[in-house]
Amino acid sequence: MDWGLSNRIHRMFLPSSGNTVMLAVDHGYFMGPTRRLEDAGVTIAPLLPHADAIALTRGILRRTVPPTTRTPIVLRVSGGVTVLQEDLSDEAVTTSMAEAVRLNVCAVALSVFVGSPHEHESLVHLGELVNHGEEAGMPVMAITAVGKELEKRDARYLALACRVSAELGAHLVKTYYCDGFSKVVEGCPVPIVVAGGPKLDSDRAALELARSAIDEGANGIDMGRNIWQSDHPVAMLKALRAIVHEKATVTEALDVLNGEKSRGPGHPTSATA
């Protein structure tokens, strides 16, 4: 592996654990001003120092993240459809590799839609992006999206989507947790990070998801709504770090969460949400 590409990957993973806690704030590229991400800068600022990497679009990066940050950037480079459409799979690459290099990011990310009407296009886009990434020393993260068809989140489907993504050259894969998740990990030769998905019914549920994912072989998490839609997002992020990096149990992580709640304010918009 090229030194520059390898260096970019290693910057996103904590050496002591080999894992990563990524913060996903790229939802607006197809969902618009998502609840508690309306003012992205206000939401991101207190979380940025506690994330191993942050996933976002170039527009939000330029306008909300100070160039002095040392937090690695995962740049969302696919798009072209919104939640107004029934079929979310008709995406294309919207940001060039040259732009990613100019922005000095650590990885680029795009969605692949296996089993969708636009499966072929999304997989070809992945292959082409990997070609450009190898030339530039830029890692590519494939996101095994399922659009609105949440019932596809089973081990057979996700194992297929992750393996195909790796076969086409993806250096990292982001996918969902599911029953039998260890089989998904076993079939994927590159690191997997687990998405948080929609906001769960409690902070405990999100911590349990993270604990299960790490126990079954994930190399980290890439959560968004289960962090910044929490009433105490910084506390939640620190609790997740305890699980991912320090092997904390869910009970121990809840102790971190509750301890941090008593030390600081909640979400900046919680008073008006």
C-alpha positions in Angstrom: 0.0 0.0 0.0 1.3 3.5 -0.9 2.7 5.3 2.2 0.5 8.3 1.8 -2.7 6.2 1.5 -1.7 4.1 4.5 -0.8 7.1 6.5 -4.3 8.6 5.8 -6.0 5.4 7.0 -3.9 5.2 10.1 -4.7 8.8 11.1 -8.4 7.8 11.5 -7.7 4.8 13.8 -6.5 5.1 17.3 -3.2 3.1 17.6 -4.0 1.9 21.1 -7.2 0.1 20.1 -6.9 -0.2 16.3 -10.5 1.2 16.2 -12.2 4.5 15.3 -15.1 6.6 16.4 -16.2 8.5 13.4 -18.8 11.3 13.6 -21.2 11.4 10.7 -22.7 14.8 9.9 -23.2 14.3 6.1 -26.9 13.7 6.3 -27.9 17.1 4.8 -26.6 16.2 1.3 -29.9 14.3 0.8 -32.0 15.0 3.9 -31.6 18.8 4.1 -31.6 20.5 7.5 -32.0 17.4 9.7 -33.2 18.0 13.3 -30.4 19.3 15.5 -28.1 19.6 12.5 -29.9 22.7 11.2 -27.0 24.8 12.2 -24.2 22.4 11.5 -21.5 24.6 12.9 -23.1 24.8 16.3 -23.6 21.1 16.4 -20.2 20.1 15.2 -18.0 22.5 17.3 -18.2 20.8 20.7 -18.0 17.3 19.2 -15.0 17.8 16.9 -12.2 17.4 19.5 -13.6 14.1 20.7 -14.0 12.3 17.3 -11.3 10.2 15.6 -12.7 11.4 12.2 -15.7 13.4 11.0 -17.7 12.6 7.8 -19.2 15.5 5.9 -19.6 17.2 2.6 -17.2 19.8 1.2 -19.8 22.6 1.6 -20.2 22.0 5.4 -16.4 21.4 5.7 -15.6 24.8 4.2 -18.2 26.7 6.2 -18.2 25.1 9.6 -14.9 23.4 10.4 -11.9 25.6 11.2 -8.8 24.8 9.1 -6.8 24.6 12.4 -8.6 21.3 13.3 -6.5 18.2 13.6 -9.5 15.9 13.3 -9.3 13.7 10.2 -11.9 14.4 7.5 -13.9 11.8 5.6 -15.3 13.6 2.6 -18.7 12.5 1.2 -18.3 12.7 -2.6 -21.5 11.1 -3.8 -25.0 12.6 -4.2 -27.5 13.7 -6.7 -30.8 12.6 -5.2 -32.9 13.7 -2.2 -35.5 12.3 0.2 -38.2 13.7 -2.1 -37.5 10.8 -4.5 -38.8 7.3 -3.9 -35.6 5.8 -5.2 -32.5 7.1 -3.3 -30.0 4.9 -5.3 -29.6 7.2 -8.3 -26.4 8.8 -7.0 -23.2 9.9 -8.9 -19.8 11.2 -7.8 -20.3 14.9 -7.2 -16.9 15.9 -5.8 -13.6 15.3 -7.7 -10.5 13.6 -6.3 -8.6 16.7 -7.0 -10.9 18.6 -4.8 -10.5 16.0 -2.0 -6.7 16.4 -2.3 -7.0 20.2 -2.1 -9.1 19.9 1.0 -6.4 17.6 2.5 -9.0 15.0 3.7 -8.1 11.5 5.0 -10.6 9.6 2.9 -13.5 9.9 0.5 -16.8 8.1 0.9 -19.6 7.2 -1.4 -22.7 5.0 -1.2 -23.2 1.7 -3.0 -26.7 0.4 -3.6 -26.5 -3.4 -4.0 -29.8 -4.8 -5.2 -31.2 -1.4 -6.2 -32.3 -0.2 -9.6 -29.0 1.7 -9.9 -26.7 -1.1 -8.5 -24.6 -1.2 -11.6 -23.9 2.6 -11.7 -23.1 2.8 -8.0 -20.6 -0.1 -8.2 -19.0 1.3 -11.3 -18.7 4.7 -9.6 -17.0 2.9 -6.7 -14.5 1.2 -9.0 -13.7 4.5 -10.8 -13.3 6.3 -7.5 -10.9 3.7 -6.2 -8.8 4.1 -9.4 -8.6 7.8 -8.8 -7.9 7.2 -5.1 -5.0 4.9 -5.7 -3.5 7.5 -8.0 -3.8 10.2 -5.4 -3.0 8.2 -2.3 -6.5 8.6 -1.1 -8.5 5.9 0.8 -12.0 5.2 -0.4 -14.8 4.2 2.0 -17.8 2.4 0.5 -21.1 2.9 2.4 -23.5 0.0 1.9 -26.6 2.0 1.7 -30.1 0.5 1.6 -32.1 3.7 1.0 -35.6 3.4 2.4 -35.6 -0.4 2.3 -34.5 -1.0 5.9 -35.6 -4.7 5.7 -32.5 -5.4 3.7 -30.3 -5.0 6.8 -29.7 -8.8 7.2 -26.4 -10.6 7.3 -26.8 -12.2 3.8 -27.4 -8.9 2.1 -24.8 -6.9 4.1 -22.1 -9.6 3.7 -22.7 -9.5 -0.1 -22.6 -5.7 -0.2 -19.4 -5.4 1.9 -17.6 -8.2 0.1 -18.4 -6.7 -3.3 -17.2 -3.3 -2.2 -13.9 -4.8 -1.0 -13.5 -6.8 -4.2 -13.9 -3.6 -6.2 -11.1 -2.0 -4.1 -12.7 -0.1 -1.3 -10.2 0.4 1.5 -12.8 0.7 4.2 -16.5 -0.2 4.4 -19.3 1.3 6.4 -22.3 -0.9 7.0 -25.1 -1.6 9.4 -25.1 -4.0 12.4 -27.4 -7.0 12.1 -28.0 -10.4 13.6 -25.1 -12.6 12.6 -22.9 -9.6 12.1 -19.7 -11.7 12.6 -20.4 -13.4 9.3 -20.4 -10.0 7.6 -17.0 -9.3 9.1 -15.6 -12.7 8.2 -16.4 -12.2 4.6 -14.9 -8.7 4.3 -11.1 -8.4 4.0 -11.0 -4.7 4.8 -11.9 -2.8 8.0 -15.6 -2.4 8.7 -17.2 0.5 10.7 -20.8 0.3 11.8 -23.4 3.0 11.1 -25.7 4.2 13.8 -28.7 4.5 11.5 -31.8 6.4 12.6 -32.0 7.7 16.2 -32.6 4.7 18.5 -35.1 4.9 21.4 -32.5 5.4 24.0 -28.8 6.2 24.6 -28.4 2.7 26.1 -29.6 1.2 22.8 -26.9 3.0 20.9 -24.3 1.9 23.4 -25.5 -1.7 23.1 -25.2 -1.5 19.4 -21.7 -0.2 19.6 -20.7 -2.9 22.1 -22.2 -5.7 20.0 -20.5 -4.4 16.8 -17.0 -4.3 18.4 -17.5 -7.7 20.0 -18.3 -9.2 16.6 -15.3 -7.7 14.8 -16.1 -4.2 13.7 -13.1 -1.8 13.7 -15.2 1.1 14.9 -18.4 3.0 14.5 -19.5 5.9 12.3 -22.5 7.4 14.1 -24.4 10.6 13.6 -28.0 10.9 14.8 -27.4 8.7 17.9 -24.8 11.3 19.0 -25.9 14.7 17.9 -29.7 14.1 18.4 -28.9 13.0 22.0 -29.7 15.6 24.6 -26.1 15.2 25.8 -24.1 14.7 22.6 -20.6 15.2 24.0 -21.3 12.9 26.9 -22.7 10.3 24.4 -19.6 10.6 22.2 -17.3 10.0 25.2 -19.3 7.0 26.3 -19.0 5.5 22.9 -15.3 6.1 22.9 -15.1 4.1 26.2 -16.7 1.2 24.4 -14.7 1.4 21.2 -11.3 2.2 22.6 -11.3 1.1 26.3 -13.4 -2.1 26.1 -15.9 -0.7 28.5 -19.1 -2.6 29.1 -22.5 -1.0 28.4 -22.9 -0.4 32.2 -19.5 1.2 32.4 -20.2 3.4 29.4 -23.5 4.5 30.9 -21.5 5.6 34.0 -19.3 7.7 31.7 -22.4 9.1 30.1 -24.0 10.0 33.3 -20.8 11.4 34.8 -20.3 13.7 31.8 -23.9 14.8 31.9 -23.3 16.3 35.3 -20.3 18.2 34.1 -21.5 20.0 31.0 -24.5 21.4 29.1 -26.6 19.4 26.8 -27.2 19.9 23.1 -27.0 23.6 22.1 -30.5 23.3 20.6 -32.1 21.1 23.3 -33.8 24.0 25.0 -35.8 24.8 21.9 -36.1 21.4 20.3 
